Amino acid sequence: MNRVGGAGTINRNASLNRNVNVNRNWNRAVNVNAIGVRPGWARPGWGMARPWNHGWYGGWATPSWGWWGARAATWGVATLATASIINSAVDAAVASSQTVIVVPNTEYQLLFGTVQPTGTSTVAFDVSANGSVYQLSADCQSGLLNGQVPGNAQEAELLNAACQVAFGTAS
């Protein structure tokens, strides 16, 4: 315990460090190097250069995830960023030799070159939030982020962006 002045009352906030923009489920901080964020497919024409099956994700006005309707209404959102917006962000980042895109409608930065499918509809990726980098996973078919339904609209946007980069249609 940390006691103020060595005696007396207990300072229960002595080492409290809350990161309110990061889900408590995001517990895998990583140290990313330049090699890991610049794979061969992350170049002009990245959409066709991805060496895995893609083109099945997206193309809808609203996601088909079972939890979407009620949660979206609670969050006050009707749609997520379109494939065009996300693809344009990746295109611009590639053209300017950047390794991240700002996920639309969030403060998150997706390290798009770390996007790596782990199955036919699942993906692992790194995201920067509040000065730290976290390794996350997503199930693009079920709409889960690290095995859980997103806790807010920003997490849903992150899920959508990672899934679009991994499995969406892109030129």
Secondary structure, 3 states (H helix, E strand, C coil): CCEHHHCCCECCCCCCCCCCCCCCCCCCECCCCCCCCCCCCCCCCHHHHCCCCCCCECCCCCCCCCCHHHHHHHHCCCCCCCHHHHHHHHHHHHHCCCCCEECCCCCCEEEEEEEEECCCCEEEEEEEECCEEEEEEEECCCCEECCECCCCHHHHHHHHHHHHHHHECCC
